[in-house]
Every structure is written in structure tokens, then in C-alpha cells.
Amino acid sequence: MLGLGLFVGGLGFEVIADMQKDAWMKAKKAKKHDEDFLTSGLWGVSRHPNYFGESMLWSGIAIAAGGVLVKDIGQKGLGLGGGLGGRAIGVGLVAVSPIFVTWLLTRVSGVPLSEGKYDRRYGDREDYKKWKRETPVFVPRLW
């Protein structure tokens, strides 16, 4: 249930963030605002809420899979004999995916590329500096 909850929450977070960005971009093209970067909605609590949602949904999948792989049926499916060692291997196998996805998003592709592009474009502006200073990069500040 925890895994399913994280998956649904992460998917919802990512979809809402993408919808907010799409609506913002359409409004900008229609000249309904002149903002250069999105700072409202989920983008006001995280600079990359779509990537956070992606990481969260993969964590949910891993937790759900881990729940299966630590049980006897999962251990048999993996060809493991069970016991503490087999269960540790099962948990380790499912942990690889969300850790790898989060690492890619925060260190290789998503966040670094986006931050670099916006830093080059708006890095000298005070409103951009303030948004960066006050808005977490990845994990949203919901309080």
C-alpha cells in the first residue's frame, strides 16, 4: 500500500507540474503574462517538481516490488533460498532503480541541464536569484 501510495502521489505530482508548466507556456505565448520563468503552483515549492514526482513514482514501484521480493514467492522467483541474505538481495535489487533514476535526474540530466540553461539566461536577475534562494531544488517545501 505504501508503494502504491508513493506511485500514485508521484505520478500525480509529476502530471500536475507538467500541466502547470504547459498552461504557463501557453499563456505566455498568448501574451497573457510576461514572466520569464515559472514560480507559481508546484514550481513555487520546488524548482523541479516534475523530476521530484518522477523520482517518487519510481520509489513507489520499488517499494511495491520489494514487498513481493522479500516474500517466499518472490524469493523462489529470483531463485534465492530465502532467509535474511536472500531478502537483502531482493531489497537491494529493487533499490537500484529509484536510486539510479534520482541520481540521473539530480546529477546528470534533468536538474543540472535545466539549472544551467536558466542560470545562463537569468542568472544576473534579482528575481531569479531570489526564487533560487527561496525555492528548494528538488524536494518540495510544503510547510
Secondary structure, DSSP 8 states (H G I E B T S, - for coil): -HHHHHHHHHHHHHHHHHHHHHHHHHHHHTTS---SS--SGGGGT-S-HHHHHHHHHHHHHHHHHHHHHTSHHHHHHHT---HHHHHHHHHHHHHHHHHHHHHIIIIISHHHHHHHHHHHHHTT-HHHHHHHHHS-SSS----
